[in-house]
Amino acid sequence: MRGRGRALVLLAAVVALAGVAVAYAAAATRRDAGPGRAVDLAASGRVLFVRDGRVASAPLGDPAAPVTVSGLTCQRFYAAAGTGVCVVVRPGPVPSTYAVVVDRTMKEVTRVQSAGIPNRARVSASGRMVSWTVFVTGDSYNRGGFSTWTGILDTRTGYAVPNMENIQLYIDGKRYRSADVNYWGVTFAADDNRFYATVSTRGRTYLVEGDYGRWEARALRENAECPSLSPDGTRLVFKKRVAPEASARPWRLYALDLATMRETPLAERESVDDQAAWLDERTVMYGKGGDVWSVPADGGGAPRLLLRDAASPALGGPGHTGAAASMSAR
């Protein structure tokens, strides 16, 4: 991250995010008094999301049905195959950040302590692998900006990597080392071993493909952030910087064909600073302006409002089972 202008922009973003986190944390003490209603993470045909700091769910095909709001408070959330990860800041003299893994009934299974402001969360399609990203400040190399810590947890073995920055990185086929390497936005393949993520270093961002077992990652291309792998494993949707940092609309969603490396801009023309999630094989959903929207992943169609006052969308159920029913804005 270079340049005084960029550092100021990043610092402003951290300040804003910190304000949100503190507000959530303060509200959590009030919300935790009430248990909320039961939300089954493995129930098919529902979208899971965060509303007013609580995990909630809504049916895909019944616009008249009420939204179910649970008692689980999170700043960032994701779920798959009945496993959820809730990234939350808990209040106290020194606020603590945790990645809390929950089962289908929202019961806590394990937690990993982290530090910073929750930003991204992902669970593999099988529910085995969990990842989360937080913004942190204070690393000596960033000169007043912020960096990211991205953790990975194997729920089967219990082995956790709180910050994956030490993974062996290859750029242009060569082993790469730098103090300012940061990762974020992990998305897992169906084998629970291969993954994709973003890495930034020396003012550039790269899309990387990682091998968990070999603990290495290789850069595939530049300027592709917060990837999300399609259910069939053939495409990624990501956000691409299309304007300078100071622009009001710096990002745009793109789809990438992994076989040809051909990219396609999606029909959403507003700036989207989120890690999209796949609603079905043809559609992605994402947070924008405090709501959740969807758009076709082939570049056609138009954006559609799915949920008002919502963030961190994920598809409930055991996995992706084909096209989802239509859903009206609620």
Salt bridges, closest charged atoms under 4 A:
ASP32 OD2 - ARG90 NH1 3.48
ASP40 OD2 - ARG104 NH2 2.62
GLU108 OE2 - ARG111 NE 2.83
ASP154 OD2 - ARG128 NH2 2.68
GLU209 OE2 - ARG194 NH1 3.94
GLU209 OE1 - ARG218 NH2 2.70
GLU216 OE2 - ARG214 NH2 3.75
GLU222 OE2 - ARG204 NH1 3.64
ASP232 OD2 - ARG235 NH2 3.61
GLU245 OE2 - ARG6 NH1 3.36
GLU263 OE1 - ARG221 NH1 2.58
GLU263 OE2 - LYS240 NZ 2.57
GLU268 OE1 - LYS288 NZ 2.99
GLU270 OE2 - ARG249 NH2 3.39
ASP273 OD1 - ARG120 NH2 3.34
ASP273 OD1 - LYS239 NZ 2.29
ASP274 OD1 - ARG76 NH2 2.47
ASP274 OD1 - ARG120 NH1 3.88
GLU281 OE1 - ARG235 NH2 3.39
